[in-house]
Amino acid sequence: MDATASTTMTSQQLAEHVRDGMFARDRAAQGLDMRVTHMAPGEATIEMAVRSDMLNGFDICHGGYITTLGDTAFAYACNSYNEMTVASGLSVDFVAPGKPGDVLVAAAREVSQAGRTGVYDVRICNQAGEVIALFRGRSYRMKGRPTVPVQD
């Protein structure tokens, strides 16, 4: 966080500012009709309805869409401090299928942040709270580069 941001915004306000700025430019999340329902320092929750065009040949949600949802929640959580942060790696375990009409909820939380690297866990559940996938992302922070400009 830069010096001006730290004196003019709380950490929660900064996270919300990042959410708004990121989402305004996030064509992938917009195109998949994702909604950011929670944003806080080191945390983000994003919802996505499983549409018919997201189904694979088995009539379940394609794993790539589930991974994209997890990656999006991960990106918002690790950028919540307003220092540009990118993924350095990820793993995902599919636990159950996403079904047509499901609303999938990806809740990301910071596990570890040290220097330029971080680890984030994302739990992806359906609307009934049943676990669909578990995602772990590893991040790399580019010190001194804001994710979203902050105006005084």
For each residue, the residues with C-beta under 8 A, 3 or more apart:
1: 5 6 11 14 81 82 83
2: 5 6 82 146 150
3: 6 7
4: 7 8 150 152
5: 1 2 8 9 14 82 146 150
6: 1 2 3 9
7: 3 4
8: 4 5 150 152
9: 5 6 13 14 17 150
10: 13 14
11: 1 14 15 41 81
12: 15 16 40 41
13: 9 10 16 17
14: 1 5 9 10 11 17 18 41 80 81 82 150
15: 11 12 18 19 39 40 41 80 81
16: 12 13 19 20 39
17: 9 13 14 20 21 82 148 150
18: 14 15 21 22 39 76 79 80 81 82 147 148
19: 15 16 22 23 36 39 44 76 80
20: 16 17 23 24 148
21: 17 18 24 25 147 148 149
22: 18 19 25 26 75 76 79 147 148
23: 19 20 26 29 30 36
24: 20 21
25: 21 22
26: 22 23 29 30 72
27: 30 31
28: 31 32 68 72
29: 23 26 32 34 36 46 72
30: 23 26 27 33 34
31: 27 28
32: 28 29 48 54 65 68 69
33: 30 48 49 51
34: 29 30 46 47 48 69 72
35: 46 47 48
36: 19 23 29 39 44 45 46 76
37: 45 46 47 105
38: 43 44 45 107
39: 15 16 18 19 36 43 44 45 76 80
40: 12 15 43 44 80
41: 11 12 14 15 80 81
42: 77 78 80 81 109 110 113 120
43: 38 39 40 77 80 107 108 109 110
44: 19 36 38 39 40 73 74 75 76 77 80 107 108
45: 36 37 38 39 73 105 106 107 108
46: 29 34 35 36 37 69 72 73 76 105 106 108
47: 34 35 37 103 104 105 106
48: 32 33 34 35 65 69 103 104 106
49: 33 101 102 103 104
50: 54 55 61 65 98 99 100 101 102 103 104
51: 33 54
52: 55 100
53:
54: 32 50 51 61 62 65 98
55: 50 52 59 60 61 62 100
56: 59 60 61 62 63
57:
58: 97
59: 55 56 100
60: 55 56 97 98 99
61: 50 54 55 56 65 66 97 98 99 100 102 104
62: 54 55 56 65 66
63: 56 66 67 92 94 133
64: 67 68
65: 32 48 50 54 61 62 68 69 98
66: 61 62 63 69 70 92 94 98 104 124 132 133
67: 63 64 70 71 90 92 133 135
68: 28 32 64 65 71 72
69: 32 34 46 48 65 66 72 73 104 106 124
70: 66 67 73 74 90 92 106 108 122 124 133 135 137
71: 67 68 74 75 87 90 135 137
72: 26 28 29 34 46 68 69 75 76 106
73: 44 45 46 69 70 76 77 106 107 108 122
74: 44 70 71 77 78 87 90 108 120 122 135 137 139
75: 22 44 71 72 78 79 85 87
76: 18 19 22 36 39 44 46 72 73 79 80 108
77: 42 43 44 73 74 80 108 109 110 120 122
78: 42 74 75 85 108 110 118 120 137 139 141
79: 18 22 75 76 82 83 84 85 147
80: 14 15 18 19 39 40 41 42 43 44 76 77
81: 1 11 14 15 18 41 42 85
82: 1 2 5 14 17 18 79 146 147 148 150
83: 1 79 141 142 143 144 145 146 147
84: 79 141 142 145 146 147
85: 75 78 79 81 118 139 140 141 142 147
86: 139 140 142
87: 71 74 75 90 137 138 139 140
88: 117 138 139 140
89: 137 138
90: 67 70 71 74 87 135 136 137 138
91: 135 136
92: 63 66 67 70 133 134 135 136
93: 133 134 135
94: 63 66 97 132 133
95: 131 132 133 134
96: 126 130 131 132
97: 58 60 61 94 132
98: 50 54 60 61 65 66 102 104 126 132
99: 50 60 61 102 126
100: 50 52 55 59 61
101: 49 50
102: 49 50 61 98 99 126 127 132
103: 47 48 49 50 126 127
104: 47 48 49 50 61 66 69 98 124 125 126 132
105: 37 45 46 47 124 125 126 127
106: 45 46 47 48 69 70 72 73 122 123 124 135
107: 38 43 44 45 73 122 123 124 125
108: 43 44 45 46 70 73 74 76 77 78 120 121 122 137
109: 42 43 77 120 121 122
110: 42 43 77 78 113 118 119 120
111: 118 119 120 121
112: 118 119
113: 42 110 117 118 119
114: 117 118
115: 141
116: 140 141 142 143
117: 88 113 114 138 139 140 141
118: 78 85 110 111 112 113 114 138 139 141
119: 110 111 112 113 136 137 138 139
120: 42 74 77 78 108 109 110 111 136 137 138 139
121: 108 109 111 134 135 136
122: 70 73 74 77 106 107 108 109 134 135 136 137
123: 106 107 131 134 135
124: 66 69 70 104 105 106 107 131 132 133 134 135
125: 104 105 107 128 129 130 131 132
126: 96 98 99 102 103 104 105 129 130 132
127: 102 103 105
128: 125
129: 125 126
130: 96 125 126
131: 95 96 123 124 125 134
132: 66 94 95 96 97 98 102 104 124 125 126
133: 63 66 67 70 92 93 94 95 124
134: 92 93 95 121 122 123 124 131
135: 67 70 71 74 90 91 92 93 106 121 122 123 124
136: 90 91 92 119 120 121 122
137: 70 71 74 78 87 89 90 108 119 120 122
138: 87 88 89 90 117 118 119 120
139: 74 78 85 86 87 88 117 118 119 120
140: 85 86 87 88 116 117
141: 78 83 84 85 115 116 117 118
142: 83 84 85 86 116 145
143: 83 116
144: 83
145: 83 84 142
146: 2 5 82 83 84 149 150
147: 18 21 22 79 82 83 84 85
148: 17 18 20 21 22 82
149: 21 146
150: 2 4 5 8 9 14 17 82 146
151:
152: 4 8
